[in-house]
Amino acid sequence: MMIADVIQFNEFLDSTIDPKNLDEDFITSRQVELEDISKHSDAAYLPLVALSYAKLLELTVLLTGKCADNCQIVEFGDLVVNPRHMDVCILNTRLVQEDYGVTDCVPLWFKRQVRARIGSHYAEDLGRMVVDPALLVQFLDEGLLLRTEKKERHGRLSDQFRYCVSDDPQSAFSAYVEEGKQNTHNPGKVLGCGRARTVCHHVASWLADSTVLNIVKGALKTDLVAILRGVMSTDYLNEIDKKFEKAFSSMNYVSMARKNFVNFPYDDDVNISEWAEINNALCHFNLDGYAVIQSELDKILSSPYYRSHLLDVSLYNAPLSQGSSSPQVVRSIM
């Protein structure tokens, strides 16, 4: 990476920001561009790359606060919780049970297989599985996976998979369908998840016993914080955490309909005596944090020996030779 690349990226970012029309797609598109720059970056440019990612995080904070103050629950959830891409990995339960003699939880057995093959690169959190997609292809070739299917971002898994027909006619899903037929007078309800609540039970059971979830791309906030942890200073990340906590509090306040109005903070229906409470509850985030990050970038570009207080000291203490990418800091960004 040439310095010109990161300068051009930041100039474009600065010139195209529109706080009134800022959305997740804009930040995600800039993240993809920055990731491409990072892949070809020399370790010596890590401070510039890190601060560029921090600017995207500041925009995410701004947008999260805006969504919270306006009670945009779906958009808020997408930014901080809801993964941007999650795959449902459908397991070949019959093969696992018969050929491998597995009698207990098939998804747990499969996760143990993943752990055994990739060791420390495996991570598990609340039932999710995070692995290299190439490994999933390997399991697919071996017949342990029937297929992977991208989950619809909004909506329930049981709704998306209610009409699922497995590649294996002897699969566990067929068994759950047959079980449903035996337990209802209306077989037509077996695969429905709308008005027939018992059907959801069978689809949910099949999902729990025959699938694992793989988060390919996390929520924007989760991704950016993970990239910058160990790169930005602890004090800076703590301040970011406080802002997200403030956004959660604002969302709770507004969603309770105590002061739920479109054009916040005031209108004719809000008493002057309540203004202080409203101001304290809502975020009212702005671009001040973004401007501070840009100021630090400018100082580094003007003086290569300048050490930003916003960056973790390990970024400067680690040996960064030409073409090297040794420390954890490098791996987290690149």
GIWO-V623314 format. One record per residue. N is the residue number from 0. SS is DSSP state (hx for helix, st for strand, lp for the rest). PHI is phi in whole degrees, 0 to 359 (NA if undefined). OMEGA is omega in degrees with one decimal (NA if undefined). Layout:
BEGIN
n->(N & N)
ss->(SS & SS)
phi->(PHI & PHI)
omega->(OMEGA & OMEGA)
END
This chain:
BEGIN
n->(0 & 1 & 2 & 3 & 4 & 5 & 6 & 7 & 8 & 9 & 10 & 11 & 12 & 13 & 14 & 15 & 16 & 17 & 18 & 19 & 20 & 21 & 22 & 23 & 24 & 25 & 26 & 27 & 28 & 29 & 30 & 31 & 32 & 33 & 34 & 35 & 36 & 37 & 38 & 39 & 40 & 41 & 42 & 43 & 44 & 45 & 46 & 47 & 48 & 49 & 50 & 51 & 52 & 53 & 54 & 55 & 56 & 57 & 58 & 59 & 60 & 61 & 62 & 63 & 64 & 65 & 66 & 67 & 68 & 69 & 70 & 71 & 72 & 73 & 74 & 75 & 76 & 77 & 78 & 79 & 80 & 81 & 82 & 83 & 84 & 85 & 86 & 87 & 88 & 89 & 90 & 91 & 92 & 93 & 94 & 95 & 96 & 97 & 98 & 99 & 100 & 101 & 102 & 103 & 104 & 105 & 106 & 107 & 108 & 109 & 110 & 111 & 112 & 113 & 114 & 115 & 116 & 117 & 118 & 119 & 120 & 121 & 122 & 123 & 124 & 125 & 126 & 127 & 128 & 129 & 130 & 131 & 132 & 133 & 134 & 135 & 136 & 137 & 138 & 139 & 140 & 141 & 142 & 143 & 144 & 145 & 146 & 147 & 148 & 149 & 150 & 151 & 152 & 153 & 154 & 155 & 156 & 157 & 158 & 159 & 160 & 161 & 162 & 163 & 164 & 165 & 166 & 167 & 168 & 169 & 170 & 171 & 172 & 173 & 174 & 175 & 176 & 177 & 178 & 179 & 180 & 181 & 182 & 183 & 184 & 185 & 186 & 187 & 188 & 189 & 190 & 191 & 192 & 193 & 194 & 195 & 196 & 197 & 198 & 199 & 200 & 201 & 202 & 203 & 204 & 205 & 206 & 207 & 208 & 209 & 210 & 211 & 212 & 213 & 214 & 215 & 216 & 217 & 218 & 219 & 220 & 221 & 222 & 223 & 224 & 225 & 226 & 227 & 228 & 229 & 230 & 231 & 232 & 233 & 234 & 235 & 236 & 237 & 238 & 239 & 240 & 241 & 242 & 243 & 244 & 245 & 246 & 247 & 248 & 249 & 250 & 251 & 252 & 253 & 254 & 255 & 256 & 257 & 258 & 259 & 260 & 261 & 262 & 263 & 264 & 265 & 266 & 267 & 268 & 269 & 270 & 271 & 272 & 273 & 274 & 275 & 276 & 277 & 278 & 279 & 280 & 281 & 282 & 283 & 284 & 285 & 286 & 287 & 288 & 289 & 290 & 291 & 292 & 293 & 294 & 295 & 296 & 297 & 298 & 299 & 300 & 301 & 302 & 303 & 304 & 305 & 306 & 307 & 308 & 309 & 310 & 311 & 312 & 313 & 314 & 315 & 316 & 317 & 318 & 319 & 320 & 321 & 322 & 323 & 324 & 325 & 326 & 327 & 328 & 329 & 330 & 331 & 332 & 333)
ss->(lp & lp & hx & hx & hx & hx & hx & hx & hx & hx & hx & hx & hx & hx & hx & hx & lp & lp & hx & hx & hx & lp & lp & hx & hx & hx & hx & hx & hx & hx & hx & hx & hx & hx & hx & hx & hx & hx & hx & lp & lp & lp & hx & hx & hx & hx & hx & hx & hx & hx & hx & hx & hx & hx & hx & hx & hx & hx & hx & hx & hx & hx & hx & hx & hx & hx & hx & hx & hx & lp & lp & lp & hx & hx & hx & hx & hx & hx & hx & hx & lp & lp & lp & lp & st & st & st & st & st & st & st & lp & hx & hx & hx & hx & hx & hx & hx & lp & lp & lp & lp & lp & lp & hx & hx & hx & hx & hx & hx & hx & hx & hx & hx & hx & hx & hx & hx & hx & hx & lp & st & st & st & lp & lp & st & st & st & lp & lp & hx & hx & hx & hx & hx & hx & hx & hx & hx & lp & lp & lp & st & st & st & st & st & st & lp & lp & lp & lp & lp & lp & hx & hx & hx & hx & lp & lp & lp & lp & lp & lp & lp & lp & lp & lp & lp & hx & hx & hx & hx & hx & hx & hx & hx & hx & hx & hx & lp & lp & lp & lp & hx & hx & hx & lp & lp & lp & lp & lp & lp & lp & hx & hx & hx & hx & hx & hx & hx & hx & hx & hx & hx & hx & hx & hx & st & st & st & st & st & st & st & lp & lp & hx & hx & hx & hx & hx & hx & hx & hx & hx & st & lp & lp & st & lp & hx & hx & hx & hx & hx & hx & hx & hx & hx & hx & hx & hx & hx & hx & hx & hx & hx & hx & hx & hx & hx & hx & lp & lp & lp & lp & lp & lp & lp & lp & lp & lp & lp & lp & lp & lp & lp & lp & hx & hx & hx & hx & hx & hx & hx & hx & hx & hx & lp & lp & lp & lp & lp & lp & hx & hx & hx & hx & hx & hx & hx & hx & hx & hx & hx & hx & hx & hx & hx & lp & lp & lp & lp & lp & lp & lp & lp & st & lp & lp & hx & hx & hx & hx & lp & lp & lp & lp & lp & lp & lp & lp & lp & lp & hx & hx & hx & hx & hx & hx & lp)
phi->(NA & 268 & 304 & 301 & 294 & 287 & 295 & 298 & 301 & 290 & 295 & 295 & 301 & 297 & 281 & 251 & 292 & 228 & 307 & 290 & 246 & 296 & 216 & 297 & 300 & 297 & 293 & 297 & 297 & 292 & 296 & 299 & 297 & 291 & 299 & 295 & 295 & 297 & 299 & 250 & 267 & 280 & 301 & 296 & 263 & 305 & 303 & 293 & 294 & 299 & 292 & 293 & 297 & 297 & 296 & 293 & 295 & 296 & 293 & 294 & 299 & 302 & 291 & 299 & 296 & 297 & 295 & 296 & 296 & 256 & 56 & 270 & 295 & 296 & 297 & 299 & 298 & 297 & 287 & 247 & 230 & 288 & 302 & 282 & 209 & 227 & 260 & 262 & 263 & 270 & 272 & 275 & 296 & 296 & 296 & 297 & 288 & 277 & 280 & 253 & 66 & 276 & 244 & 260 & 292 & 296 & 302 & 294 & 299 & 296 & 297 & 294 & 296 & 297 & 298 & 294 & 272 & 238 & 56 & 292 & 280 & 267 & 219 & 227 & 211 & 54 & 88 & 272 & 233 & 240 & 221 & 293 & 305 & 297 & 291 & 297 & 297 & 298 & 294 & 296 & 296 & 277 & 87 & 286 & 247 & 283 & 186 & 241 & 224 & 292 & 284 & 296 & 296 & 248 & 119 & 274 & 300 & 297 & 290 & 292 & 255 & 293 & 253 & 295 & 241 & 291 & 294 & 256 & 297 & 261 & 289 & 297 & 297 & 299 & 296 & 292 & 296 & 296 & 298 & 294 & 296 & 286 & 254 & 217 & 277 & 236 & 302 & 295 & 274 & 302 & 260 & 269 & 238 & 272 & 276 & 268 & 293 & 295 & 295 & 303 & 299 & 290 & 294 & 297 & 295 & 296 & 299 & 291 & 268 & 232 & 221 & 230 & 256 & 238 & 279 & 277 & 221 & 285 & 298 & 303 & 299 & 298 & 297 & 293 & 295 & 296 & 296 & 269 & 291 & 89 & 249 & 275 & 293 & 298 & 299 & 296 & 294 & 295 & 295 & 297 & 301 & 297 & 292 & 293 & 298 & 297 & 295 & 298 & 296 & 297 & 299 & 299 & 298 & 288 & 291 & 283 & 66 & 288 & 218 & 264 & 223 & 288 & 265 & 290 & 266 & 225 & 209 & 294 & 273 & 256 & 292 & 301 & 295 & 263 & 300 & 298 & 297 & 295 & 302 & 287 & 277 & 278 & 282 & 54 & 294 & 223 & 265 & 298 & 297 & 299 & 294 & 297 & 298 & 297 & 298 & 293 & 298 & 299 & 294 & 293 & 294 & 279 & 220 & 303 & 268 & 290 & 249 & 285 & 289 & 278 & 264 & 292 & 297 & 297 & 294 & 264 & 282 & 289 & 291 & 240 & 270 & 302 & 81 & 274 & 208 & 276 & 290 & 302 & 303 & 295 & 296 & 294 & 268 & 263)
omega->(172.2 & 178.0 & -179.7 & -179.2 & -178.8 & 175.5 & 179.6 & 178.7 & -176.7 & 176.6 & 178.1 & 179.3 & -178.8 & -174.7 & -175.3 & 179.5 & 174.3 & -175.2 & -178.1 & -177.4 & -179.8 & 177.1 & -176.6 & -177.7 & -179.8 & -178.1 & 179.7 & 179.0 & 177.8 & 177.8 & 178.3 & 178.7 & -179.2 & 176.4 & 178.7 & 177.0 & -176.8 & -178.1 & -177.4 & -175.7 & 169.0 & -177.8 & -179.1 & -178.0 & -177.5 & 178.6 & 179.2 & -180.0 & -179.0 & 179.9 & 176.3 & 174.7 & 179.8 & 176.7 & 176.6 & 177.1 & 178.1 & 177.0 & 177.6 & 175.9 & 179.6 & -177.7 & 178.2 & 177.9 & 178.7 & 179.4 & 179.6 & -177.8 & -178.7 & 177.6 & 175.3 & -168.8 & -178.2 & -179.3 & 177.9 & 179.6 & 179.1 & -177.0 & -169.2 & -173.9 & -168.3 & 179.5 & 178.5 & 178.3 & 176.3 & 179.5 & 170.3 & -178.1 & -176.5 & -174.4 & 174.6 & -173.3 & -179.8 & 178.6 & -179.1 & -176.7 & -175.3 & -175.5 & -178.1 & 176.6 & -178.8 & -179.2 & 179.5 & -174.5 & -178.7 & 177.9 & 179.1 & 177.1 & -178.9 & 179.2 & 177.5 & 176.2 & 177.9 & -178.6 & -178.3 & -174.9 & -175.8 & 171.2 & -172.2 & 179.7 & -179.4 & 176.9 & -179.4 & -179.2 & 178.3 & 174.1 & 179.8 & 178.9 & 179.7 & -178.5 & 174.3 & 179.3 & 179.0 & 178.5 & 177.3 & 176.4 & 179.1 & 178.3 & 177.4 & 178.8 & -178.6 & 178.5 & 179.8 & 175.8 & 174.3 & 177.1 & 171.6 & -178.7 & -178.9 & 178.2 & 172.8 & -171.9 & 179.9 & -178.0 & -176.2 & 176.5 & -178.3 & 176.6 & -177.3 & -172.5 & -177.8 & 178.7 & -177.2 & 173.6 & -174.5 & 174.7 & -179.0 & -176.8 & 179.6 & -173.1 & -179.3 & -177.7 & 178.1 & 179.2 & 179.4 & 177.4 & 179.6 & 178.3 & 179.3 & 179.8 & -178.4 & -173.6 & 179.6 & 178.2 & -177.9 & -177.9 & -178.8 & -179.7 & -171.2 & -176.3 & 180.0 & 179.5 & -178.1 & -175.6 & -178.8 & -173.7 & -178.6 & 179.9 & 178.9 & 179.8 & -177.5 & 178.3 & 178.9 & 178.6 & 178.1 & 178.4 & -177.8 & -174.5 & -169.8 & -177.2 & 168.5 & -179.2 & 177.6 & 178.8 & -178.4 & 179.8 & -177.3 & 175.4 & -175.1 & 179.8 & -178.6 & -178.7 & -175.6 & 178.2 & 179.2 & 179.1 & -172.5 & 177.9 & -176.1 & 178.7 & 174.7 & -178.0 & 178.6 & 179.6 & -179.4 & -178.8 & 176.1 & 176.9 & 176.6 & 178.1 & 179.5 & 179.4 & 177.2 & 175.0 & 177.4 & 179.0 & 176.8 & 179.7 & 178.6 & 179.3 & 178.4 & -178.9 & -176.3 & -176.5 & 176.0 & 176.8 & 177.2 & 178.0 & -174.6 & 178.8 & -171.1 & -175.0 & 179.4 & 7.6 & -173.4 & 165.9 & -173.0 & -177.7 & -178.2 & -179.3 & 179.2 & -178.6 & -177.9 & -175.3 & -178.3 & 178.9 & -179.5 & -179.8 & -179.0 & -175.5 & -176.3 & -175.0 & -175.0 & -179.7 & 178.1 & -176.7 & -179.0 & 179.3 & 176.8 & -179.3 & 177.8 & 178.3 & 179.8 & 177.8 & 177.8 & 175.9 & 180.0 & 180.0 & 178.7 & 179.1 & 179.3 & -178.6 & -176.8 & -178.2 & 179.5 & 178.6 & -178.3 & 177.4 & -180.0 & -179.1 & 177.9 & -176.8 & -179.5 & 179.3 & -180.0 & -177.1 & -179.0 & 177.6 & -178.3 & 179.6 & -178.5 & 176.6 & -179.1 & 176.8 & -170.3 & -168.0 & 178.4 & 179.7 & -178.1 & -177.4 & -176.4 & -178.7 & -174.5 & NA)
END
